[in-house]
């Protein structure tokens, strides 16, 4: 078993959930999202984030707006839609259930 591969798959599986959680607190642009994920020690690069943001937008979970930046080009700020808040609530429930199930398995 390749442990690093399994760990990478586990991270990928939770990344969309983490993006919704970050955006539930504040609107953010991609670099802010990456920074917050990295500060939580989640490994991510822009090439991974942008397709996820696009997919979530296409599913109606996110919207975006352009804002002028004092330091360079305009920034695309992402925010949760009502559908995104609902999806996050469902994922919160699922995450709690998953933690409970794993705890039962680990503890016998």
Contact map, one row per residue, 1 for C-alpha under 8 A:
111000000000000000000000000000000000000000000000000000000000000000000000000000000000000000000000000000000000
111111000000000000000000000000000000000000000000000000000000000000000000000000000000000000000000000000000000
111111100000000000000000000000000000000000000000000000000000000000000000000000000000000000000000000000000000
011111110000000000000000000000000000000000000000000000000000000000000000000000000000000000000000000000000000
011111111000000000000000000000000000000000000000000000000000000000000000000000000000000000000000000000000000
011111111100000000000000000000000000000000000000000000000000000000000000000000000000000000000000000000000000
001111111110000000000000000000000000000000000000000000000000000000000000000000000000000000000000000000000000
000111111111000000000000000000000000000000000000000000000000000000000000000000000000000000000000000000000000
000011111111100000000000000000000000000000000000000000000000000000000000000000000000000000000000000000000000
000001111111110000000000000000000000000000000000000000000000000000000000000000000000000000000000000000000000
000000111111111000000000000000000000000001000000000000000000000000000000000000000000000000000000000000000000
000000011111111100000000000000000000000000000000000000000000000000000000000000000000000000000000000000000000
000000001111111100000000000000000000000000000000000000000000000000000000000000000000000000000000000000000000
000000000111111111000000000000000000000000000000000000000000000000000000000000000000000000000000000000000000
000000000011111111100000000000000000000000000000000000000000000000000000000000000000000000000000000000000000
000000000001111111110000000000000000000000000000000100000000000000000000000000000000000000000000000000000000
000000000000011111111000000000000000000000000000000000000000000000000000000000000000000100100000000000000000
000000000000011111111100000000000000100000000000000000000000000000000000000000000000000000000000000000000000
000000000000001111111110000000001000000000000000000000000000000000000000000000000000000000000000000000000000
000000000000000111111111000000000000000000000000000000000000000000000000000000010001100100000000000000000000
000000000000000011111111100000000000000000000000000000000000000000000000000000000000000100000000000000000000
000000000000000001111111110000001001000000000000000000000000000000000000000000000000000000000000000000000000
000000000000000000111111111100000000000000000000000000000000000000000000000001110000000000000000000000000000
000000000000000000011111111000000000000000000000000000000000000000000000000000110000100000000000000000000000
000000000000000000001111111000000000000000000000000000000000000000000000000000000000000000000000000000000000
000000000000000000000111111100000000000000000000000000000000000000000000000000100000000000000000000000000000
000000000000000000000011111110000000000000000000000000000000000000000000000011110000000000000000000000000000
000000000000000000000010011111011000000000000000000000000000000000000000000011100000000000000000000000000000
000000000000000000000000001111111000000000000000000000000000000000000000001111000000000000000000000000000000
000000000000000000000000000111111100000000000100110000000000000000000000000111000000000000000000000000000000
000000000000000000000000000011111110000000000000000000000000000000000000000000000000000000000000000000000000
000000000000000000000000000111111111000000000000000000000000000000000000000000000000000000000000000000000000
000000000000000000100100000111111111100000000000000000000000000000000000000000000000000000000000000000000000
000000000000000000000000000001111111110000011100100000000000000000000000000000000000000000000000000000000000
000000000000000000000000000000111111111000000000000000000000000000000000000000000000000000000000000000000000
000000000000000000000100000000011111111100000000000000000000000000000000000000000000000000000000000000000000
000000000000000001000000000000001111111111110000000000000000000000000000000000000000000000000000000000000000
000000000000000000000000000000000111111111110000000000000000000000000000000000000000000000000000000000000000
000000000000000000000000000000000011111111000000000000000000000000000000000000000000000000000000000000000000
000000000000000000000000000000000001111111000000000000000000000000000000000000000000000000000000000000000000
000000000000000000000000000000000000111111100000000000000000000000000000000000000000000000000000000000000000
000000000010000000000000000000000000111111110000000000000000000000000000000000000000000000000000000000000000
000000000000000000000000000000000000110011111000000000000000000000000000000000000000000000000000000000000000
000000000000000000000000000000000100110001111101100000000000000000000000000000000000000000000000000000000000
000000000000000000000000000000000100000000111111100000000000000000000000000000000000000000000000000000000000
000000000000000000000000000001000100000000011111110000000000000000000000000000000000000000000000000000000000
000000000000000000000000000000000000000000001111111000000000000000000000000000000000000000000000000000000000
000000000000000000000000000000000000000000011111111100000000000000000000000000000000000000000000000000000000
000000000000000000000000000001000100000000011111111110000000000000000000000000000000000000000000000000000000
000000000000000000000000000001000000000000000111111111000000000000000000000000000000000000000000000000000000
000000000000000000000000000000000000000000000011111111100000000000000000000000000000000000000000000000000000
000000000000000100000000000000000000000000000001111111110000000000000000000000000000000000000000000000000000
000000000000000000000000000000000000000000000000111111111000010000000000000000000000000000000000000000000000
000000000000000000000000000000000000000000000000011111111100000000000000000000000000000000000000000000000000
000000000000000000000000000000000000000000000000001111111110000000000000000000000000000000000000000000000000
000000000000000000000000000000000000000000000000000111111111110000000000000000000000000000000000000000000000
000000000000000000000000000000000000000000000000000011111111111000000000000000000000000000000000000000000000
000000000000000000000000000000000000000000000000000001111111110000000000000000000000000000000000000000000000
000000000000000000000000000000000000000000000000000000111111110000000000000000000000000000000000000000000000
000000000000000000000000000000000000000000000000000000011111111000000000000000001011000000000000000000000000
000000000000000000000000000000000000000000000000000000011111111000000000000000011111101000000000000000000000
000000000000000000000000000000000000000000000000000010011111111100000000000001111001000000000000000000000000
000000000000000000000000000000000000000000000000000000001001111110000000000001111000000000000000000000000000
000000000000000000000000000000000000000000000000000000000000011111000000000111100000000000000000000000000000
000000000000000000000000000000000000000000000000000000000000001111100000000111000000000000000000000000000000
000000000000000000000000000000000000000000000000000000000000000111110000011110000000000000000000000000000000
000000000000000000000000000000000000000000000000000000000000000011111000011110000000000000000000000000000000
000000000000000000000000000000000000000000000000000000000000000001111100111000000000000000000000000000000000
000000000000000000000000000000000000000000000000000000000000000000111111111000000000000000000000000000000000
000000000000000000000000000000000000000000000000000000000000000000011111000000000000000000000000000000000000
000000000000000000000000000000000000000000000000000000000000000000001111100000000000000000000000000000000000
000000000000000000000000000000000000000000000000000000000000000000001111110000000000000000000000000000000000
000000000000000000000000000000000000000000000000000000000000000000011011111000000000000000000000000000000000
000000000000000000000000000000000000000000000000000000000000000001111001111100000000000000000000000000000000
000000000000000000000000000010000000000000000000000000000000000001111000111110000000000000000000000000000000
000000000000000000000000000011000000000000000000000000000000000111100000011111000000000000000000000000000000
000000000000000000000000001111000000000000000000000000000000000111100000001111100000000000000000000000000000
000000000000000000000010001111000000000000000000000000000000011110000000000111110000000000000000000000000000
000000000000000000000011011100000000000000000000000000000000011100000000000011111000000000000000000000000000
000000000000000000010011001000000000000000000000000000000000111000000000000001111111100000000000000000000000
000000000000000000000000000000000000000000000000000000000001111000000000000000111111100000000000000000000000
000000000000000000000000000000000000000000000000000000000000100000000000000000011111110000000000000000000000
000000000000000000000000000000000000000000000000000000000001100000000000000000011111111000000000000000000000
000000000000000000010000000000000000000000000000000000000001110000000000000000011111111100000000000000000000
000000000000000000010001000000000000000000000000000000000000100000000000000000011111111110000000000000000000
000000000000000000000000000000000000000000000000000000000000000000000000000000000111111111000000000000000000
000000000000000000000000000000000000000000000000000000000000100000000000000000000011111111100000000000000000
000000000000000010011000000000000000000000000000000000000000000000000000000000000001111111110000000000000000
000000000000000000000000000000000000000000000000000000000000000000000000000000000000111111111000000000000000
000000000000000000000000000000000000000000000000000000000000000000000000000000000000011111111100000000000000
000000000000000010000000000000000000000000000000000000000000000000000000000000000000001111111110000000000000
000000000000000000000000000000000000000000000000000000000000000000000000000000000000000111111111000000000000
000000000000000000000000000000000000000000000000000000000000000000000000000000000000000011111111100000000000
000000000000000000000000000000000000000000000000000000000000000000000000000000000000000001111111110000000000
000000000000000000000000000000000000000000000000000000000000000000000000000000000000000000111111111000000000
000000000000000000000000000000000000000000000000000000000000000000000000000000000000000000011111111100000000
000000000000000000000000000000000000000000000000000000000000000000000000000000000000000000001111111110000000
000000000000000000000000000000000000000000000000000000000000000000000000000000000000000000000111111111000000
000000000000000000000000000000000000000000000000000000000000000000000000000000000000000000000011111111100000
000000000000000000000000000000000000000000000000000000000000000000000000000000000000000000000001111111110000
000000000000000000000000000000000000000000000000000000000000000000000000000000000000000000000000111111111000
000000000000000000000000000000000000000000000000000000000000000000000000000000000000000000000000011111111100
000000000000000000000000000000000000000000000000000000000000000000000000000000000000000000000000001111111110
000000000000000000000000000000000000000000000000000000000000000000000000000000000000000000000000000111111111
000000000000000000000000000000000000000000000000000000000000000000000000000000000000000000000000000011111111
000000000000000000000000000000000000000000000000000000000000000000000000000000000000000000000000000001111111
000000000000000000000000000000000000000000000000000000000000000000000000000000000000000000000000000000111111
000000000000000000000000000000000000000000000000000000000000000000000000000000000000000000000000000000011111
